[in-house]
């Protein structure tokens, strides 16, 4: 790390903007708590974002939301629209067959971001997770799968990113990446488990199993996850019941991506 990096003011500003984008409309107190910044700091950052036009206050209550100007921040980034399009019918079918919600996630920095999910299709869920929801990469099944199956260059980039973040979850990430036995076992087994998810909307109430997703060229593109009530079954039971259907679904998504790439060629 270079001296003076990261710049705390920028890190806090990004944390506040991400919080409003993810949880808005949200109160100032909610922003301060979720972004983990002091209340006066949250106020100053919000005033700056209001000035820049990235955030606005709702007309009749003291809650803040992002504006359409945030779309300009993604200029130059090609989202995984093709993955979502190719996967949708397959995750809907899997959700219908097994009952539990299914999610597609991809890596964004040191976190995994939900790109699509079927939480609205089933009553077997505590919360709905919309595209854009993120989880620390080492604290979720999709992230563990990604770390196990990504190439060495990407893994090193993630490692450097984790070193720049001083949080409990980043420390756990560094520990996980330093233990090749765990990652090797995930690669051998073809899946990862996260028992009693902590960094989600309902801490401790759900567990998840994830398998890797590959595009038509056999390149890692994301992860497929099944989320179940932790009280309903053990991780081993979930693997026994759902691993094969998940792997079949992942293969079907890869085939759909391959066909889409062939049509576009």
C-alpha positions in Angstrom: 0.0 0.0 0.0 1.2 3.5 -0.8 1.3 6.0 2.0 -2.1 7.7 2.4 -4.0 5.1 0.5 -6.9 4.5 0.7 -8.2 8.0 1.0 -10.7 7.8 3.8 -12.9 10.6 2.5 -13.3 8.9 -0.9 -13.9 5.5 0.7 -16.6 7.0 2.9 -18.2 8.9 0.0 -18.4 5.7 -2.0 -19.9 3.8 1.0 -22.6 6.4 1.4 -23.5 6.4 -2.3 -23.5 2.6 -2.4 -25.8 2.6 0.6 -28.3 5.0 -0.9 -28.2 3.1 -4.2 -28.8 -0.2 -2.5 -31.2 0.7 0.3 -32.9 3.9 -0.7 -35.1 5.7 -0.1 -33.3 5.8 3.3 -33.1 8.1 6.2 -29.9 10.0 7.2 -29.6 7.8 10.3 -30.0 4.7 8.2 -27.3 5.9 5.9 -24.9 6.5 8.7 -25.5 3.1 10.2 -25.4 1.1 7.0 -22.4 2.9 5.6 -20.7 2.8 9.0 -19.7 6.5 9.0 -20.4 9.1 11.7 -23.8 10.9 11.4 -22.2 14.3 10.8 -20.0 12.8 8.1 -23.0 11.2 6.4 -24.8 14.6 6.4 -21.8 16.3 4.7 -21.4 13.6 2.1 -25.2 13.6 1.3 -25.1 17.4 0.9 -22.2 16.9 -1.6 -24.1 14.2 -3.5 -27.1 16.5 -3.6 -25.0 19.3 -5.0 -23.6 16.9 -7.7 -27.1 15.7 -8.6 -26.4 12.0 -7.8 -28.8 11.9 -4.9 -32.2 13.7 -4.2 -34.4 14.0 -1.1 -38.0 12.8 -1.3 -40.4 15.7 -1.4 -42.5 14.9 1.6 -40.1 13.0 4.0 -36.5 13.1 5.0 -35.4 10.1 3.0 -32.8 10.0 0.2 -32.6 8.2 -3.1 -30.3 8.1 -6.1 -31.1 9.9 -9.3 -30.8 8.7 -12.8 -27.5 10.5 -13.0 -25.9 7.5 -11.3 -26.3 5.6 -14.6 -23.4 7.8 -16.0 -21.1 6.1 -13.6 -21.5 2.8 -15.5 -20.5 4.3 -18.9 -17.9 2.1 -20.5 -18.9 -0.9 -18.4 -20.5 -3.8 -20.2 -22.9 -5.5 -17.8 -23.6 -9.2 -17.9 -26.9 -8.7 -19.7 -26.4 -11.8 -21.8 -25.9 -14.0 -18.7 -29.1 -12.8 -17.2 -31.0 -13.3 -20.4 -29.6 -16.8 -21.0 -30.1 -17.8 -17.4 -33.6 -16.5 -16.6 -35.8 -19.4 -17.9 -33.4 -22.0 -16.4 -33.4 -20.5 -12.9 -37.1 -20.1 -13.0 -37.5 -23.8 -13.8 -35.1 -24.8 -11.1 -36.9 -22.7 -8.6 -40.2 -24.2 -9.6 -38.8 -27.7 -9.3 -37.1 -27.3 -5.9 -39.1 -24.6 -4.3 -36.2 -22.7 -2.9 -35.0 -19.3 -4.4 -32.2 -19.3 -6.9 -29.7 -16.4 -7.6 -27.2 -15.6 -10.2 -24.1 -13.6 -8.9 -21.0 -12.1 -10.5 -17.9 -10.6 -8.9 -17.6 -6.9 -8.5 -14.3 -6.0 -6.8 -14.1 -7.9 -3.5 -17.9 -8.6 -3.4 -20.4 -10.8 -5.2 -23.3 -9.0 -6.7 -26.8 -10.5 -7.3 -27.6 -10.1 -11.1 -30.9 -11.9 -11.0 -32.9 -14.0 -8.6 -36.2 -15.9 -8.2 -37.0 -14.8 -4.6 -40.3 -13.3 -5.7 -41.4 -16.6 -7.2 -41.4 -18.5 -3.9 -42.7 -18.2 -0.4 -39.6 -20.0 0.9 -37.7 -16.9 1.6 -37.4 -14.2 4.3 -36.4 -11.4 2.0 -36.4 -10.4 -1.7 -32.9 -9.8 -3.1 -32.9 -7.5 -6.1 -30.2 -7.1 -8.7 -27.4 -5.0 -7.2 -27.4 -6.6 -3.7 -23.8 -7.4 -2.7 -22.1 -9.7 -0.2 -18.4 -10.0 0.9 -16.7 -12.5 -1.5 -15.4 -14.8 1.3 -18.6 -14.8 3.3 -21.0 -16.3 0.7 -21.2 -19.5 -1.2 -21.1 -17.8 -4.6 -17.9 -15.9 -3.6 -16.2 -19.1 -2.3 -17.0 -20.8 -5.6 -15.6 -17.8 -7.6 -12.4 -17.8 -5.6 -11.9 -21.5 -6.1 -12.5 -21.5 -9.9 -11.1 -18.1 -11.1 -7.6 -18.0 -12.6 -4.5 -17.0 -10.7 -4.3 -13.5 -12.1 -7.9 -12.7 -11.0 -7.3 -14.3 -7.6 -4.2 -12.1 -7.1 -6.2 -9.0 -8.0 -8.9 -9.9 -5.5 -6.2 -10.6 -2.9 -4.8 -7.1 -3.4 -8.2 -5.6 -3.1 -8.9 -7.4 0.2 -5.6 -6.1 1.6 -6.8 -2.5 0.9 -9.9 -3.0 3.1 -9.6 -3.1 6.9 -12.8 -5.1 7.8 -13.5 -8.4 9.5 -14.9 -9.8 6.2 -11.8 -8.8 4.3 -9.6 -10.4 6.9 -11.6 -13.6 6.5 -11.1 -13.3 2.8 -7.4 -13.2 3.1 -7.5 -16.2 5.5 -9.5 -18.2 3.0 -7.3 -17.3 0.1 -4.3 -18.3 2.1 -5.7 -21.8 2.7 -5.4 -23.6 -0.6 -6.8 -26.8 0.9 -10.3 -25.3 1.2 -10.3 -23.8 -2.3 -8.9 -27.1 -3.7 -11.7 -29.0 -2.0 -14.3 -26.7 -3.5 -12.8 -27.2 -7.0 -12.7 -31.0 -6.5 -16.3 -31.1 -5.1 -17.6 -28.6 -7.7 -19.6 -26.6 -5.1 -19.3 -24.4 -2.0 -21.5 -24.1 1.1 -22.2 -21.2 3.3 -23.9 -22.3 6.5 -26.0 -19.6 8.2 -25.3 -16.6 6.1 -24.2 -13.6 8.2 -23.9 -10.7 5.7 -27.4 -10.8 4.3 -30.8 -9.3 5.2 -31.6 -12.1 7.7 -28.3 -13.0 9.5 -28.1 -16.6 10.6 -31.4 -17.7 9.2 -30.4 -19.0 5.8 -27.7 -21.2 4.3 -26.7 -21.5 0.6 -25.0 -23.8 -1.9 -23.3 -22.5 -5.0 -21.8 -23.9 -8.2 -19.7 -22.1 -10.8 -21.1 -20.7 -14.1 -19.1 -20.8 -17.3 -19.7 -19.1 -20.6 -19.7 -20.7 -24.0 -15.9 -20.6 -24.1 -15.6 -22.3 -20.7 -14.6 -19.1 -19.0 -15.8 -18.4 -15.4 -18.6 -15.8 -15.6 -20.4 -16.1 -12.3 -22.1 -18.4 -9.8 -25.4 -20.0 -9.3 -26.8 -20.3 -5.8 -29.7 -22.0 -4.0 -30.7 -20.4 -0.7 -32.5 -22.5 1.9 -33.7 -22.1 5.5 -30.9 -23.1 7.8 -33.4 -24.8 10.1 -34.9 -26.9 7.3 -31.9 -29.1 6.6 -28.2 -29.5 7.0 -25.7 -28.5 4.4 -25.0 -32.2 3.5 -28.7 -32.8 3.0 -28.9 -29.8 0.7 -26.0 -31.1 -1.3 -27.5 -34.5 -1.6 -30.9 -33.1 -2.8 -29.9 -30.2 -4.9 -26.3 -30.4 -6.2 -27.2 -32.4 -9.3 -30.1 -30.2 -10.4 -28.0 -27.1 -9.8 -25.1 -28.6 -11.9 -27.6 -29.5 -14.7 -29.0 -25.9 -14.6 -25.5 -24.4 -14.7 -24.7 -26.6 -17.7 -27.9 -25.5 -19.4 -27.1 -21.9 -18.9 -23.6 -22.4 -20.4 -25.2 -24.1 -23.4 -27.6 -21.1 -23.8 -24.6 -18.7 -23.6 -22.7 -20.7 -26.2 -25.7 -20.7 -28.6 -26.2 -16.9 -28.1 -22.5 -16.3 -28.8 -22.8 -18.5 -31.9 -25.8 -16.5 -33.2 -23.9 -13.2 -32.6 -20.8 -14.4 -34.4 
